[in-house]
């Protein structure tokens, strides 16, 4: 979920020789003094578990340790305030001063990190049936040929209130953690704790955020630098939200213009005309003639008909729908998503399912297949993976998508009712002359359109050459497509390799 305005969440041969076991020393460890005082859901979190594994993929073979457990965040009086759940994968025998370590988080706000762990970068991946990729019931967990483990150690962190992370006092959680800057500070502290506990101060440090995790990555990078004295080496953003204002197309011509290239890209893909040049043309049209028309006095008569006809021709949408919305297309509206008995996905506009309301329905009742359908499989798969392969068993339900967290989120901040991320990106790039930002977007993502990222990149006065935009066939969860997941892993590996030199 990307805010209340969207009313739905934004989220070679491999052999894994794995004999998961819980280290007896860890399993028998007595509860810490703080945990003896815990009550409520946080008290159901078990002691940490450690398992040993071997990984072999694409010419890479390594032994690694998976550490599954929690970090304790404390309030101003030093009392435990939250248990932050994480899974860390670290290469055995590596030079800790040179081995990169990357900290992963998803978005929402309210999404757990299982998406990136089992969807993109972890050593195991949730595989959906090739002929029915929306079939979450028959998804299976397999070895990940595209894991990022050969390039970096990885720590996947669930935000407080999501996944297995729990506040000690739920009544205080919103005030303590559910806000842009407080969340960034909490993640920064959790990362500092992990770095300190594992002696990784000298390692190269990276942040990887998806969706709202784009905003979170900027906030965390700045909080790490200003509050924890840790300067990150790089940031990876996947389908990022950067400026929330650009995602709400209601009465916002700029947001509509940034969304239009994704509509056009989806149609180009369906008609087998998708090329980089065609995408560039779509972007220039959207930010040029299209935006000028939307922002000006609405066209009338033949001028209006000509405008609507061109938008319809470029997007493949019915001209009647374009005219009804006066050219400012709402990606969430049933009219835009429904065609010929099929419903197109908000998170991947090329994905379709049978429309349960072909006669029309209120937009809020029109289902979305990624987060309400097959994407839910990541939660059950992670719970089984944690228990059966990582040795971490709990009675808690893995909270993959928390509406409670999302609805309680406070977007307020200094200088902007939605907090200005572009200004922070400018500062980070200027303050850190070696900082490299890798951005991955799916062509067909209507939740966080790639046009928003391109606009941000184009308006960075210093360091824009260190912010690289990579586009892939796919939607918000572009890694759900095996070919795009492999391409992303290849490009990310090159990114880490370049940083090492």
C-alpha positions in Angstrom: 0.0 0.0 0.0 1.3 3.4 -0.8 -0.9 5.6 1.4 -4.6 5.9 1.9 -5.0 7.5 -1.5 -4.4 4.1 -3.2 -6.6 2.0 -0.9 -4.4 -1.1 -1.7 -0.9 -2.1 -0.9 2.1 -1.3 -2.8 4.5 -4.4 -2.1 22.2 -21.7 -14.1 21.4 -24.6 -12.0 21.2 -24.1 -8.3 21.6 -26.6 -5.6 21.1 -25.7 -1.9 22.7 -28.4 0.2 20.7 -27.6 3.3 20.4 -29.5 6.5 18.6 -27.0 8.7 19.2 -27.3 12.3 18.9 -25.1 15.4 22.2 -24.7 17.1 21.9 -26.4 20.5 23.7 -23.5 22.1 21.2 -21.1 20.7 18.1 -23.2 21.3 19.1 -23.7 25.0 19.9 -20.1 25.6 18.0 -18.7 28.6 15.6 -15.8 27.9 17.2 -12.4 28.5 16.2 -10.4 31.5 14.1 -8.0 29.3 12.2 -10.9 27.7 11.1 -12.1 31.1 9.1 -8.9 31.5 7.5 -9.0 28.1 3.8 -9.6 27.7 1.4 -9.8 24.8 2.3 -10.9 21.3 6.0 -9.9 21.6 6.4 -12.5 24.3 5.5 -15.2 21.8 8.7 -14.6 19.8 11.2 -17.4 20.4 14.9 -17.2 21.0 17.1 -16.8 17.9 17.8 -19.7 15.7 21.0 -20.4 13.7 21.2 -22.8 10.7 24.0 -23.8 8.4 23.7 -24.1 4.6 25.6 -24.5 1.4 24.8 -22.5 -1.8 25.8 -23.3 -5.4 24.6 -21.3 -8.3 26.0 -20.0 -11.6 29.6 -20.9 -10.8 29.3 -19.6 -7.3 29.6 -22.0 -4.3 29.7 -20.8 -0.7 28.7 -21.9 2.8 26.6 -19.5 4.7 24.9 -19.1 8.0 21.2 -18.0 8.4 20.6 -16.2 11.7 16.9 -15.7 12.4 15.9 -13.7 15.4 15.0 -10.3 16.8 16.7 -7.0 17.8 15.4 -5.0 20.8 14.5 -1.3 20.3 14.2 0.7 23.5 12.4 3.8 24.5 14.0 7.0 26.0 14.1 5.4 29.4 16.0 2.3 28.1 13.0 0.0 28.4 12.2 -2.5 25.6 9.7 -0.9 23.2 9.7 -3.3 20.2 11.2 -6.6 19.0 12.3 -6.3 15.4 12.5 -9.5 13.5 15.2 -10.2 10.9 16.8 -13.0 8.9 20.5 -12.6 8.1 22.4 -14.6 5.6 26.2 -14.3 6.0 28.9 -16.0 4.0 31.1 -18.3 6.2 34.8 -17.4 6.3 34.4 -14.1 4.4 36.6 -11.1 5.1 34.2 -9.0 7.1 36.0 -5.8 6.3 35.4 -6.3 2.5 32.3 -8.4 2.3 29.3 -6.1 1.6 26.2 -6.4 3.8 22.8 -5.2 2.6 19.7 -4.4 4.7 16.4 -5.2 3.0 12.9 -3.9 3.8 9.6 -3.7 2.0 7.1 -0.9 2.0 3.4 -0.5 2.4 3.7 1.0 4.9 2.7 -2.2 6.6 4.4 -4.9 4.4 6.8 -7.5 5.7 10.1 -8.3 4.1 9.0 -11.8 2.8 8.4 -10.3 -0.6 12.0 -9.4 -1.2 13.4 -12.4 0.7 11.4 -15.1 -1.1 10.6 -13.1 -4.3 13.9 -11.6 -5.3 17.2 -11.9 -3.4 17.1 -14.7 -0.8 18.6 -18.2 -1.3 15.0 -19.6 -1.7 12.3 -18.3 -4.0 8.6 -18.8 -4.3 7.9 -20.2 -7.7 4.4 -19.8 -9.3 3.1 -22.2 -11.9 4.5 -21.2 -15.3 1.2 -21.6 -17.1 -0.9 -19.9 -14.4 1.3 -17.3 -12.7 -1.6 -16.0 -10.6 -2.1 -19.3 -8.9 -0.8 -18.7 -5.4 -2.3 -21.9 -4.0 0.1 -24.0 -6.0 3.2 -21.9 -5.6 6.3 -23.8 -4.4 9.5 -22.9 -2.6 12.6 -23.7 -4.6 16.3 -22.9 -4.8 16.8 -19.4 -6.1 19.1 -19.2 -9.2 19.1 -15.4 -8.9 19.9 -15.0 -5.3 22.1 -11.9 -4.4 24.1 -14.0 -1.9 27.2 -14.4 -4.1 27.4 -10.5 -4.2 26.5 -9.5 -0.6 25.5 -10.7 2.8 21.8 -9.9 3.4 19.7 -8.9 6.4 16.0 -8.8 5.8 14.1 -6.7 8.4 10.4 -6.5 9.2 9.1 -3.0 10.2 7.5 -2.8 13.6 4.0 -4.2 13.4 4.7 -6.2 10.2 5.9 -9.7 9.6 7.1 -11.1 13.0 8.2 -7.7 14.4 6.0 -6.6 17.4 5.8 -3.6 19.6 5.9 -4.3 23.3 2.9 -2.0 23.9 0.6 -1.9 20.8 -1.2 1.2 22.2 2.1 3.2 22.0 3.2 1.8 18.6 1.7 4.4 16.4 3.3 7.3 18.3 6.6 5.5 18.6 7.0 4.0 15.1 4.3 4.6 12.6 5.5 7.7 10.8 8.0 8.6 8.1 10.8 10.0 10.2 10.2 7.8 13.3 10.2 4.7 11.1 13.5 5.8 9.5 15.1 6.3 12.9 13.9 2.9 14.1 15.3 1.1 11.1 18.6 3.0 11.5 18.9 2.0 15.1 18.0 -1.7 14.3 20.7 -1.7 11.6 23.2 -0.1 14.0 22.4 -2.8 16.6 23.0 -5.6 14.1 26.2 -4.0 12.8 27.5 -3.7 16.3 26.5 -7.2 17.5 28.2 -8.7 14.4 31.3 -6.6 14.2 30.4 -5.3 10.8 31.4 -1.6 11.2 34.1 -1.8 8.5 31.9 -3.6 6.0 30.5 -1.8 3.0 26.8 -1.1 3.9 23.9 -1.0 1.5 20.1 -0.4 1.8 17.6 -2.2 -0.4 14.0 -1.0 -0.3 10.9 -1.8 -2.3 7.8 0.4 -2.9 7.4 2.6 0.1 10.8 1.2 0.9 12.0 3.8 -1.5 11.0 6.6 0.8 12.2 4.4 3.8 15.6 3.9 2.2 16.2 7.6 1.9 15.0 8.3 5.4 17.1 5.4 6.8 20.2 6.5 5.0 19.9 10.0 6.4 19.1 8.8 9.9 22.0 6.3 9.8 24.3 9.2 8.9 23.0 11.8 11.2 21.9 9.7 14.2 24.1 6.5 14.1 27.2 7.9 12.4 27.1 5.2 9.7 27.4 6.3 6.1 26.0 3.9 3.6 27.9 3.0 0.4 24.8 2.6 -1.8 21.1 2.4 -2.0 19.0 0.0 -4.2 15.4 1.0 -4.8 12.9 -1.5 -6.4 9.7 0.0 -7.7 10.1 2.9 -5.3 7.7 5.5 -4.1 9.8 8.6 -3.7 7.4 11.6 -3.8 3.9 10.5 -2.5 2.4 13.5 -4.3 3.3 12.0 -7.7 1.3 8.8 -7.0 -2.1 10.4 -6.4 -3.7 11.3 -9.8 -6.8 12.9 -8.3 -6.7 16.5 -9.5 -3.0 16.4 -10.1 -2.0 16.7 -13.7 1.7 16.0 -12.9 0.8 12.7 -11.4 -1.4 11.8 -14.3 1.5 12.6 -16.7 3.9 10.4 -14.8 1.5 7.5 -14.9 0.7 7.7 -18.6 4.0 6.2 -19.9 3.2 3.0 -17.9 -0.2 2.8 -19.6 1.5 3.2 -22.9 4.2 0.7 -22.1 1.5 -1.9 -21.3 -0.2 -1.4 -24.6 3.2 -1.5 -26.4 3.9 -4.8 -24.8 0.5 -6.2 -25.8 1.1 -5.2 -29.4 4.7 -6.3 -29.4 6.1 -2.8 -30.0 7.9 -2.3 -26.7 11.3 -0.7 -27.3 13.5 1.8 -25.3 12.9 4.4 -28.1 9.1 3.9 -27.8 9.3 4.3 -24.1 11.3 7.5 -24.4 8.7 8.8 -26.9 5.9 8.0 -24.4 7.6 9.8 -21.6 8.3 12.9 -23.7 4.7 12.9 -24.9 3.4 12.6 -21.4 5.5 15.4 -19.9 5.0 17.5 -23.1 1.8 17.8 -25.1 -0.2 15.6 -22.7 0.7 17.5 -19.5 0.3 20.9 -21.2 -3.2 19.9 -22.3 -4.2 18.6 -18.8 -2.8 21.6 -17.0 -4.5 24.1 -19.2 -8.1 25.0 -19.8 -9.9 21.7 -20.6 -10.2 21.3 -24.4 -13.6 21.5 -26.0 -15.3 20.2 -29.2 -13.1 18.9 -31.9 -9.9 19.8 -29.9 -11.1 17.6 -27.1 -12.1 14.7 -29.4 -8.6 14.8 -31.0 -6.9 14.8 -27.6 -8.9 11.9 -26.3 -8.4 9.9 -29.5 -4.6 10.3 -29.3 -4.6 9.2 -25.6 -6.8 6.2 -26.5 -4.6 5.3 -29.4 -1.4 5.4 -27.4 -2.8 3.5 -24.3 -5.2 1.1 -26.0 -8.0 2.2 -23.7 -11.5 2.8 -25.0 -11.9 6.4 -26.2 -15.2 6.6 -24.2 -13.3 5.8 -21.0 -10.6 8.4 -21.8 -13.3 11.0 -22.5 -15.2 10.2 -19.4 -12.1 10.8 -17.3 -11.2 13.9 -19.4 -7.9 12.4 -20.3 -6.7 12.2 -16.6 -6.7 8.4 -16.2 -7.3 7.0 -12.8 -5.3 3.7 -12.6 -7.5 2.4 -9.7 -10.8 3.0 -11.4 -12.8 0.0 -12.6 -13.6 1.7 -15.9 -9.9 1.9 -16.7 -9.0 -1.6 -15.5 -12.0 -3.5 -16.9 -12.1 -4.5 -20.6 -13.8 -7.4 -22.4 -14.7 -9.3 -19.2 -11.1 -9.0 -17.9 -9.7 -6.9 -15.1 -6.2 -5.5 -15.5 -3.9 -5.3 -12.5 -2.9 -2.1 -10.7 0.5 -3.6 -9.9 1.0 -5.0 -13.4 -1.3 -3.6 -16.0 -0.5 -6.5 -18.4 -1.8 -9.1 -15.9 -5.5 -9.9 -16.1 -8.0 -11.9 -14.3 -11.7 -12.6 -14.9 -13.6 -9.4 -13.9 -16.1 -10.4 -11.1 -18.1 -7.2 -11.9 -18.1 -6.8 -15.7 -21.3 -4.8 -15.4 -19.4 -2.2 -13.3 -18.8 -1.6 -9.7 -17.6 0.9 -7.2 -13.8 1.3 -7.5 -13.2 0.2 -3.9 -14.9 -3.2 -4.6 -12.8 -4.0 -7.6 -10.2 -6.6 -6.4 -6.5 -6.4 -7.2 -4.8 -9.8 -7.9 -1.3 -9.1 -6.6 -2.0 -8.1 -3.0 -5.4 -9.7 -2.5 -4.7 -12.8 -4.6 -1.5 -14.7 -5.5 0.8 -12.3 -3.6 -0.6 -13.5 -0.3 1.2 -16.8 -0.8 4.4 -15.2 0.3 3.1 -15.0 3.9 2.3 -18.7 4.2 5.5 -19.7 2.4 7.6 -17.6 4.7 6.0 -19.0 7.8 6.8 -22.5 6.6 10.3 -21.6 5.5 11.1 -19.9 8.9 9.8 -22.9 10.9 11.0 -25.8 8.7 14.2 -24.6 7.2 15.4 -21.9 9.5 14.3 -23.5 12.8 12.3 -20.5 14.0 8.9 -21.6 15.3 6.3 -19.3 16.8 2.6 -19.2 17.3 2.4 -15.8 15.8 0.9 -15.3 12.3 3.3 -13.7 9.9 1.7 -10.4 9.2 2.5 -10.0 5.5 0.3 -6.9 5.0 -0.8 -5.0 8.1 -3.7 -2.7 7.5 -3.5 -1.5 11.1 0.0 -0.1 10.4 -1.0 1.4 7.1 -4.1 3.2 8.4 -2.2 4.6 11.4 0.7 5.9 9.3 1.7 9.6 9.7 3.1 11.1 6.6 3.8 14.5 8.1 7.3 15.9 8.2 9.4 19.1 7.9 8.5 21.3 5.0 5.9 19.1 3.4 2.7 17.4 4.4 4.1 14.2 2.7 7.8 14.7 3.5 10.1 15.7 0.7 12.4 12.9 -0.3 14.0 14.6 -3.3 15.6 17.2 -1.0 17.1 14.4 1.1 18.3 12.6 -2.0 20.0 15.8 -3.1 21.7 16.2 0.3 22.8 12.5 0.4 24.4 12.7 -3.1 26.1 16.0 -2.3 27.3 14.9 1.1 28.6 11.5 -0.1 30.5 11.9 -3.4 30.8 8.1 -3.8 27.2 7.3 -3.1 25.6 5.2 -5.9 21.8 4.8 -6.2 20.5 1.8 -8.2 16.8 2.1 -9.1 14.8 -0.7 -10.7 11.3 -0.2 -12.1 8.8 -2.3 -14.0 7.4 -0.9 -17.2 3.9 -1.9 -16.3 3.6 -0.8 -12.7 0.7 1.6 -12.2 1.2 1.8 -8.4 4.7 3.4 -8.6 5.1 4.3 -12.3 8.6 4.5 -13.7 7.9 8.0 -14.9 8.1 9.3 -11.3 11.6 7.9 -10.9 12.7 9.3 -14.2 11.4 12.7 -13.3 13.3 12.7 -10.0 16.5 11.6 -11.7 16.1 14.4 -14.3 15.8 17.0 -11.6 18.8 16.1 -9.4 21.3 19.0 -9.9 24.3 17.2 -8.3 25.1 13.5 -8.6 22.4 12.5 -11.1 25.1 10.5 -12.9 25.3 8.3 -9.7 21.5 7.6 -9.7 20.9 4.9 -12.4 17.5 3.9 -13.6 17.0 0.3 -14.8 13.7 -0.7 -16.5 12.4 -4.3 -16.8 9.4 -6.0 -18.3 7.1 -6.5 -15.3 5.1 -4.7 -12.8 5.5 -3.6 -9.2 6.9 -6.9 -8.2 9.0 -7.1 -11.4 11.0 -10.1 -9.9 7.8 -12.2 -10.0 8.8 -12.7 -13.7 11.7 -15.2 -13.8 13.4 -13.4 -16.7 13.2 -10.0 -15.1 14.4 -11.5 -11.7 17.4 -12.9 -13.5 18.1 -9.6 -15.3 17.8 -7.7 -12.0 20.2 -10.1 -10.2 22.7 -9.7 -13.1 22.5 -5.9 -13.0 22.7 -5.8 -9.2 25.7 -8.1 -9.2 27.5 -5.7 -11.6 26.5 -2.8 -9.3 28.1 -4.4 -6.3 31.1 -5.4 -8.3 31.7 -1.9 -9.5 31.5 -0.6 -5.9 34.3 -2.9 -4.9 36.8 -1.3 -7.3 
